[in-house]
Structures are given as C-alpha cells and as structure tokens.
C-alpha cells in the first residue's frame, strides 16, 4: 500500500472514530455545549411551548396544556385550546356566553392563574351580581395575537361557541405591526408561518446537530420562539426599527375591527370594544418610542371610531386604568397594576374586568 493511501486510510479512520465518539458519548455523558437542548433549542421549546401550529392562525394555544406543578403562574388550556376550564363547544341552554379576543394582555401574561386573568375575573364579577344567571366567559386571547388573528380566531374557532357577546381588546400588537416600512394588507410583513416541527433522520445525528449549531445561525435563531413567528424579530427587538412611515397598517387594523363587527352581527352576537391600557414608562424602544406612543393612541382612537360608527358597545377603559396605575405608582402602593407595557398583574386584570363588567351591567346585557 502506498504512503498516500496509508495517510488517506488513517484520515478516514480518525474521522470515523471522531464521528462515532460524537454520536455516542453525548448520549450518555452530559457535556456542556453538546447537550441536545443546546444544539437544537427549538426542539425543546416546541415541546414545552403553550402554543401549537394552526393552518389559518399561524399558532393557537395548545389543547390540554398545563404548566408544571409549582409554577408561580399556573396556566391550563381546555380541550378546545382556550385558557380556562373545559367547556362544551355547543352552548348549553340558558347560558350567556362571552368570548374575549385579544393578545397576551387578554390571555394573561402576568396574572398568576386562569381565574385572575381579566376574562377570569370578569366571569367572577358578573356571577357575583347575577348569581342566578348562567354565565361563561371564554378567554380567546393568545400571546402575540393581533386583530388579524382575532378575526380568524373568531371566524374559525369562536363562532362554533355561539357567543352572545364578543369583547375585543387590541391596540399595541397592531400598532407595532403598523410601524413596519413595508406593510402588507395580509400582515405577512410581520407574521411568519409558525413551523410544524418535524424531525428527520439527520436531526437525530449529534454530528449534524453540532455542525449546524456551530457553523450556521440555527441555534441563535432557535433560542426564542418569537423569531419563528415574527418577521425580522431580532432586528425589531434589538435595533429599535419601529417607524410610522405609512397609515396602511392602521387602515388594516380598522378594517379588521369592522370585519369582526360584521361577522358578529351576521351571527347574532353583540360586540364590545375596549380601549387598551398601558404603563407608558415601560414602552420598549428608545428612538422609536415617540412613534410607538403616538401609534398606540391612534389605535385606541380607531377602536373608539369603529365602535361609534358601527354602533358597537365601547368600554373606554384605557386612559382610566392607565391613570389608576400612575396614581398607585406615585403613592408607592403595591402591587402595581402593570408588569410591563400592556401586561397586567392580578390587580390590573381585576381593574380591567371591573370596567368591562360595569359596562355590561349598565347596558343590562345579562337581562336579555
């Protein structure tokens, strides 16, 4: 055998041993930097996530999800994929059903349990004043949802529940979607397609995962689910690129709100809009903060405009709850109403629920 052949054989032999070691050792020995969850974080994130892929909504709350025991924020989803206890899809006789649509502030990013989200507190408050009435308040919110998702969520998931009242609580997510410079009418400028994670035979190879993790941006991208559902997620998150360059995104928001009203009226339901409250001092971004604040206020103005024009109900709680938070902060009272931006604490959720409940009672909706 020639010397070059011997060298070639030695090279491939060494390569085989290295690959065999890489494929075998990390499966039995915990080696920092070579753990499966470090090489391919998205695999673990998708498995533990409270959301799952949906063909028309990008993603929805995962059915029958439950947060781990001992978690300080207890979350559970029912068999239909809504946060809260199990309900019958077909509305029982005599039940007054309220469907709440929104993003993370409706779903409850901050409150410590299903019952302390504002939809949960709304049901409790309504039953306290009308204990003889059968009332179900369904939390149809989901983290990251905009009016685009809420429109589709109502059309494809909410209509089957036959709600009597649909409450819509949106502003901040649509505002941020409107502050891109290439706004599209279908929101594809912001919403990415959530992946239905499927493993191939290569994904079970430690060699492949290692090369992909350290020679590409796969691992960095996989560290946060936000990068899978929001276009230019890292850029927007880190480089403060929100700018008001066009009104098209706000026009889309207004269109979506109008469409929700039309869909509700066509199916015998009433609509109530709520203006959104926010802790302004925690608004993300520096250079774009002025545009975001102006856009947020404009989004709330559009909510008021659509409610008035379409003769929908309006609970104008945004400024009121925002001011309540400022007053508590000035007095040094604890707990705060807000955790960040539009996300609220248990106390903040109860304040929002109180305003919605008062509007429902004032309009005598439960007596109909």
MOWOWO-V973211 format. One record per residue. N is the residue number from 0. RES is the residue in one small letter. PHI is phi in whole degrees, 0 to 359 (NA if undefined). PSI is psi in degrees with one decimal (999 if undefined). NEAR is the number of other ideal C-beta (glycine too) atoms within 12 Angstrom. Layout:
n->{N/N}
res->{RES/RES}
phi->{PHI/PHI}
psi->{PSI/PSI}
near->{NEAR/NEAR}
This chain:
n->{0/1/2/3/4/5/6/7/8/9/10/11/12/13/14/15/16/17/18/19/20/21/22/23/24/25/26/27/28/29/30/31/32/33/34/35/36/37/38/39/40/41/42/43/44/45/46/47/48/49/50/51/52/53/54/55/56/57/58/59/60/61/62/63/64/65/66/67/68/69/70/71/72/73/74/75/76/77/78/79/80/81/82/83/84/85/86/87/88/89/90/91/92/93/94/95/96/97/98/99/100/101/102/103/104/105/106/107/108/109/110/111/112/113/114/115/116/117/118/119/120/121/122/123/124/125/126/127/128/129/130/131/132/133/134/135/136/137/138/139/140/141/142/143/144/145/146/147/148/149/150/151/152/153/154/155/156/157/158/159/160/161/162/163/164/165/166/167/168/169/170/171/172/173/174/175/176/177/178/179/180/181/182/183/184/185/186/187/188/189/190/191/192/193/194/195/196/197/198/199/200/201/202/203/204/205/206/207/208/209/210/211/212/213/214/215/216/217/218/219/220/221/222/223/224/225/226/227/228/229/230/231/232/233/234/235/236/237/238/239/240/241/242/243/244/245/246/247/248/249/250/251/252/253/254/255/256/257/258/259/260/261/262/263/264/265/266/267/268/269/270/271/272/273/274/275/276/277/278/279/280/281/282/283/284/285/286/287/288/289/290/291/292/293/294/295/296/297/298/299/300/301/302/303/304/305/306/307/308/309/310/311/312/313/314/315/316/317/318/319/320/321/322/323/324/325/326/327/328/329/330/331/332/333/334/335/336/337/338/339/340/341/342/343/344/345/346/347/348/349/350/351/352/353/354/355/356/357/358/359/360/361/362/363/364/365/366/367}
res->{x/x/x/x/x/x/x/x/x/x/x/x/x/x/x/x/x/x/x/x/x/x/x/x/x/x/x/x/x/x/x/x/x/x/x/x/x/x/x/x/x/x/x/x/x/x/x/x/x/x/x/x/x/x/x/x/x/x/x/x/x/x/x/x/x/x/x/x/x/x/x/x/x/x/x/x/x/x/x/x/x/x/x/x/x/x/x/x/x/x/x/x/x/x/x/x/x/x/x/x/x/x/x/x/x/x/x/x/x/x/x/x/x/x/x/x/x/x/x/x/x/x/x/x/x/x/x/x/x/x/x/x/x/x/x/x/x/x/x/x/x/x/x/x/x/x/x/x/x/x/x/x/x/x/x/x/x/x/x/x/x/x/x/x/x/x/x/x/x/x/x/x/x/x/x/x/x/x/x/x/x/x/x/x/x/x/x/x/x/x/x/x/x/x/x/x/x/x/x/x/x/x/x/x/x/x/x/x/x/x/x/x/x/x/x/x/x/x/x/x/x/x/x/x/x/x/x/x/x/x/x/x/x/x/x/x/x/x/x/x/x/x/x/x/x/x/x/x/x/x/x/x/x/x/x/x/x/x/x/x/x/x/x/x/x/x/x/x/x/x/x/x/x/x/x/x/x/x/x/x/x/x/x/x/x/x/x/x/x/x/x/x/x/x/x/x/x/x/x/x/x/x/x/x/x/x/x/x/x/x/x/x/x/x/x/x/x/x/x/x/x/x/x/x/x/x/x/x/x/x/x/x/x/x/x/x/x/x/x/x/x/x/x/x/x/x/x/x/x/x/x/x/x/x/x/x/x/x/x/x/x/x/x/x/x/x/x/x}
phi->{NA/289/297/295/293/297/295/296/295/295/297/292/294/295/298/298/296/297/294/299/293/293/282/258/300/296/285/241/237/284/243/306/92/237/286/302/289/274/284/218/301/298/300/287/299/295/293/267/297/270/239/217/296/220/294/244/240/69/204/217/302/289/298/59/285/218/289/300/301/92/296/291/242/279/232/215/246/276/290/264/89/243/291/133/289/295/224/278/297/280/297/296/301/84/271/264/250/242/252/258/249/172/262/292/288/273/303/114/265/146/301/270/201/302/291/258/291/292/297/296/291/298/298/299/296/293/290/292/270/224/297/279/269/273/231/235/250/256/276/263/279/204/305/84/292/246/295/297/293/294/299/292/299/294/295/259/235/278/300/297/274/53/291/274/223/245/258/244/229/220/187/293/293/292/301/293/295/281/263/275/262/226/301/249/292/258/71/290/289/240/272/267/279/290/285/272/290/233/275/253/297/293/291/266/267/295/296/296/298/294/297/294/292/259/247/227/267/302/293/299/293/275/285/220/299/302/291/268/242/237/297/54/304/296/296/292/289/259/248/57/258/286/218/272/249/206/270/302/297/287/298/296/300/299/300/296/296/299/294/297/298/299/296/294/298/293/244/75/249/267/239/235/261/239/287/266/265/206/269/301/296/259/300/292/94/241/295/266/300/296/295/294/294/296/293/297/294/294/299/296/296/293/300/297/297/294/301/291/292/264/56/269/284/229/248/275/269/307/294/295/289/302/294/301/296/295/294/295/297/297/273/73/282/235/281/289/278/242/264/191/43/265/281/242/276/305/293/294/298/293/295/295/300/299/291/296/298/297/293/298/292/298/272/55/294/283/270/271}
psi->{134.0/160.9/-39.0/-36.6/-39.3/-41.8/-41.6/-42.1/-40.3/-39.0/-49.9/-32.4/-43.4/-40.9/-41.6/-43.3/-42.1/-44.8/-42.6/-40.7/-42.3/-33.9/-22.9/-53.5/-48.1/-17.0/-21.0/-20.4/130.5/108.9/115.0/134.6/-15.1/15.5/147.0/-41.6/-17.5/-36.9/-31.3/72.2/-32.1/-31.4/-45.0/-40.5/-43.6/-38.0/-37.6/-11.7/151.3/4.8/159.9/161.1/146.8/138.2/-25.0/-11.4/9.5/-57.2/160.5/165.5/136.8/132.2/139.5/26.7/144.8/131.8/156.2/148.0/138.7/-10.3/134.9/-19.0/97.6/124.1/136.1/146.6/147.3/-176.5/-12.5/-5.7/28.9/144.8/124.8/-176.2/165.1/142.8/162.0/136.1/-43.4/123.9/125.1/153.7/133.6/0.2/134.0/116.2/131.1/126.6/122.7/123.0/137.9/-170.3/-141.2/-27.0/-23.1/-46.5/-42.4/66.2/89.5/-54.4/152.0/-3.9/169.6/-41.8/-20.2/4.4/163.9/-34.2/-37.3/-44.6/-32.0/-43.8/-43.9/-46.0/-41.9/-39.0/-26.8/-35.9/-22.1/68.5/-21.3/-11.3/138.9/112.9/132.0/124.2/118.4/127.2/100.1/15.9/161.0/141.5/133.0/-7.0/142.9/-174.0/-23.4/-51.7/-38.2/-36.8/-49.0/-36.9/-43.0/-44.7/-43.9/-16.8/-35.2/-34.2/-35.0/-19.8/-9.7/55.7/148.5/-30.7/134.4/119.4/129.1/124.5/90.1/150.6/-58.9/-41.6/-39.2/-37.0/-45.5/-36.7/-28.1/-15.2/21.7/163.8/1.6/46.5/131.8/151.2/-21.8/9.2/12.3/-11.1/-19.6/-43.0/120.8/164.2/120.4/130.2/137.2/102.6/118.8/129.4/140.9/176.5/-28.5/-32.5/-13.5/0.6/122.5/-34.0/-46.7/-45.5/-38.7/-46.9/-42.0/-38.7/-39.5/-10.4/-5.5/-179.2/12.9/-46.1/-44.3/-42.9/-30.3/-0.3/-19.4/126.3/-24.1/-32.9/-14.9/-16.9/-11.2/125.4/138.6/36.8/-51.8/-39.1/-46.5/-36.5/-40.1/-23.6/4.5/56.9/15.0/124.5/140.5/94.9/-13.7/154.2/-2.4/-41.0/-37.1/-33.8/-39.8/-41.3/-47.3/-42.9/-43.9/-40.4/-42.0/-40.0/-37.5/-42.4/-45.9/-42.7/-41.3/-48.2/-36.6/-18.7/20.6/21.2/152.1/156.9/136.8/126.6/144.7/130.7/150.0/141.3/154.0/146.7/97.3/-35.9/-17.8/7.0/126.6/155.7/157.0/-64.9/-31.8/2.8/-41.2/-43.1/-39.7/-42.9/-42.7/-40.6/-37.9/-45.1/-37.1/-39.9/-43.0/-36.7/-37.2/-36.1/-46.1/-41.4/-47.5/-41.5/-43.1/-46.8/-36.4/6.4/40.0/163.4/148.4/128.8/98.0/69.4/-14.7/-59.0/-35.6/-48.7/-35.8/-46.0/-38.2/-41.5/-41.1/-41.4/-40.2/-40.9/-43.3/-33.5/-5.2/23.3/142.7/147.6/164.5/165.0/-28.0/148.4/-40.1/142.7/-115.6/-0.4/135.6/161.0/-179.2/-41.6/-40.8/-40.2/-39.1/-34.5/-41.6/-45.3/-39.3/-40.2/-43.1/-42.8/-41.0/-39.7/-41.2/-42.9/-41.7/-33.6/-0.6/36.7/-32.6/-12.7/-1.7/999}
near->{9/8/9/10/11/12/13/14/15/15/14/14/14/14/15/15/15/17/19/17/20/24/20/17/18/25/18/11/13/13/18/10/17/27/21/27/23/26/33/35/28/35/28/19/26/26/19/20/31/34/37/28/24/25/14/20/33/33/34/36/40/29/20/18/29/20/21/13/9/7/15/13/24/25/38/30/33/26/18/28/36/44/46/38/23/18/31/19/21/12/25/15/10/13/23/31/39/48/46/50/50/49/36/37/45/52/45/49/33/35/39/26/24/35/28/32/44/51/45/39/37/46/38/27/31/34/24/17/22/20/12/13/25/22/33/36/44/48/50/51/50/44/33/42/45/44/43/38/45/44/37/31/46/41/27/20/30/42/26/23/36/27/40/32/42/44/50/54/54/48/44/45/45/46/42/44/44/44/41/33/23/20/31/20/19/21/37/18/27/37/35/22/18/30/23/16/24/12/18/13/8/15/20/16/24/31/26/24/34/29/19/26/31/18/14/16/13/24/29/20/24/30/23/20/31/29/27/30/35/32/27/25/25/20/17/26/20/16/16/21/27/35/25/28/19/21/19/24/39/35/24/34/44/30/25/40/46/28/26/46/35/21/30/36/17/15/23/17/33/33/42/43/48/47/38/48/37/40/33/27/17/24/29/29/25/14/14/27/22/19/28/36/29/23/36/42/27/29/44/39/27/37/45/28/23/34/30/17/16/27/16/32/32/34/41/25/41/35/24/25/39/36/19/28/36/21/16/22/21/12/11/9/15/10/22/28/39/35/26/23/34/49/38/43/32/31/27/41/47/31/37/50/42/29/35/44/36/24/33/36/22/17/19/15/31/32/15/13}
